[in-house]
Structure formats: structure tokens, C-alpha cells
Amino acid sequence: MTLRKVNVVILILLAVAFLIIVQRNLLNLSDFLHKENPDAGQILPFEAELSPDVKLKMERKGEEIPVLITATEDRLGAVITAMNSVYQNSKANVVFTIVTLNDTVGHLKAWMSETKLKNVKYKVVIFQPELLNGKISKDPRMPEAAKLLSFARFYLPVYIPEVEKAIYLDDDIVVQGDIQDLYETNLKPGHAAAFSDDCDSASAKGIVRGAGNQNNYMGFLDFKKEAIKKLGMRANTCSFNPGLIIANLTEWKNQNITQQLEHWMEHNSQENLYSNALADSVTTPPLLIVFYKRHSSIDPMWHVRHLGTTGAGNRYSPQFVRAAKLLHWNGHYKPWGRTSSFSDVWDQWFIPDPTGKFHPVRRHEA
């Protein structure tokens, strides 16, 4: 009789212990979901419950690959397309940081939550224009929002803290390769970033017509200015395109890269150090100065660019474009517009806007 009572007590204790373990697991899951979807300035596309969407997300494990991209209201379809191409072409645990302005958040959230992108991990950060006070001058050539957000790449460690490595992408790109491979690009010791050189074999022919020779430093900086002369840089040095950056954020912080970039921004606002032939690449000159002969290179097939310039359709064959790992429509002609080359490739990754606000313009349309 006593033995039976002991067995009952043991069973009760085991049951209580089991319930405690279950409760703790549920609490841990709740904490995890809360961290993934906090209320303070971050927006993520799933609810704090075990829905099928959450289960799909939880299948993507392993090291997180942080990717920063910016979003303006008039180009939001570009951001959606870029993110979709990254997500669909990789099984990696990609986490997007989307830097935007307040007027875009609602539209962005709807587009993410009401389409197949609801499974994507992302957070939204509101850009503070005050960061640029005294550092840039008014430029009528660029829409104000696009111009402001183009400088977000200078503040990578601010927007993606506590990680060692991150990727920055312009919005006018499509990724056709596995971004895991791009992320694993080796940076040389002491280098804070890797870029695509403008003299590389894949895109060397893509000189911007009507904007000077923009495949070397002379196309971006005024070498007649004393501040530029003192740096001892060679004017014919091959430039690089900052529409794709692989950043070692530990080195970036140790070398005070952001502060160096801000210094040259302020210097330019006072002396106008940039080339008169400069097109819209207002972020490129300070990067060229700070990273002069101190950056690693990216595989040319991981940044095939100039698709947004005149004659891109003649420059690249359809077979070459299909083989490229990353396509970049830098230049005046964007793939969501009527006159761009290879817009059909971009269309494969575009997701229609559920709000009906954004529509790509095509030749056959009136």
C-alpha cells in the first residue's frame, strides 16, 4: 500500500515537472517571437503565434546574413523586387534592414504582409535627416528623399549593430545567385569593405555617356582642388561602384569610417570637391577618398552594372545577363520604366502592389 502511494506521488511529480518544462518552452517561444517583432520601431511580418508562416521562417536557420537596403515611396516596387530576388534565390537566413522615411512605412508593411514576402525577416528603421545637417548641399538633380537615403550606407554600423559583417544593396538591383556565396566573399586583413571595380572585365564598357569618364577617380573628383591634390591620389585610378558593399563592420568601426566619410561630406559642402561631370552618384566621391587602395574586390559576375545606361541592350547578350549573379540598373533608365533594357528580367521578380499604388511602366502601355 505504501509502495503504491509512493508510485502515485512519483507520477504526480513527473507530471508537474513535465508541465513546468512545457510552460517554460512556451514562454521562451513567446520571448523569441516578441524579440523578432517588437513594437519600438521595428516591423516584422508575422504574429506572435505558431502559425504556418512562423514555421516556414523557422526552417531558415544558421548564421544570419544582414542586408541593408533603402526604400523611398516612389521606388518602393524596386525594393520589393530586390528583396524578393534575394529571398527566392537562397535558402540562407537573410535578415533585411530597410531604412526609410515615415511616409513609406504603411505602404511597405502592406506590401510585405499581403504577399509572399510575409515570410521574410526584416526590420524597418526610420532615417533621421538631421544626420546630414551641414554635410550636404541642395541638389535639384535628385529627389530629396532618394538623395537623403542614399547616404544610409555610410551608417551601416548604426543600423546593423552587433554584427561583424553585412551587405548593402541599392534598390535597382536583382540578385540571381545565392547571396550566401556573396556574403562569404573574403575581405583582406584590415579592409573594412569590398566593392566592384569599374575597370573589371564584366562592366568596364559601361561608361556613363554624357557624364564624363566615370570609371576612374577623375570622373568623380576635382583634381584641381588643393584638398584633393594633397591626398596624393592618382586621377586615373580605377573607381568602384558603391551600389553593392560587403562590409566588415568591426573594421569599419575601428577605423572610424563613418566619421571619415562625414568629414569629406562637410569639406565638399564648403569647397565643392566633386567633379563637375558627376552624374547622380553623390555618395561615391567620399567613399573613393576614404577607401583609396584600401578595399577588397568583388567577383565581377556579382555586380554586372550599367543596365540603366544607353546601349545596355547592345552591350550585354541575354545569355550573359542570365549568367550574372547580380544585375544593377544604375543609370537613368530604371527597369520599372518604359525605356530600360532587360526589364523582362526584372519583371520575373516583381510582386504586384496589393494597394495598387505602384505600377511598372511598359512600352505597350499608353
Sequence and secondary structure as in RCSB ss.txt:
>XXXX:A:sequence
MTLRKVNVVILILLAVAFLIIVQRNLLNLSDFLHKENPDAGQILPFEAELSPDVKLKMERKGEEIPVLITATEDR
LGAVITAMNSVYQNSKANVVFTIVTLNDTVGHLKAWMSETKLKNVKYKVVIFQPELLNGKISKDPRMPEAAKLLS
FARFYLPVYIPEVEKAIYLDDDIVVQGDIQDLYETNLKPGHAAAFSDDCDSASAKGIVRGAGNQNNYMGFLDFKK
EAIKKLGMRANTCSFNPGLIIANLTEWKNQNITQQLEHWMEHNSQENLYSNALADSVTTPPLLIVFYKRHSSIDP
MWHVRHLGTTGAGNRYSPQFVRAAKLLHWNGHYKPWGRTSSFSDVWDQWFIPDPTGKFHPVRRHEA
>XXXX:A:secstr
 HHHHHHHHHHHHHHHHHHHHHHHHHHHHHHHHHHHS SSS   SS SS  HHHHHHHT  SSEEEEEEEE GGG
HHHHHHHHHHHHHT  SEEEEEEEE GGGHHHHHHHHHTSGGGG EEEEEE  GGGGTTT    TTS HHHHHHG
GGGGGHHHHSTT SEEEEE SSEEE S HHHHHT    TT  EEEEETTSTTTTT   TTS  TTBGGGTB TTS
HHHHTTT  TTSB EEEEEEEEEHHHHHHTTHHHHHHHHHHHHHHH  B TT  S TTHHHHHHHTTT  EE  G
GG B  TTSTTHHHHS HHHHHH SEEE  SS  TTSSS TTHHHHHTT    TTS      TT  
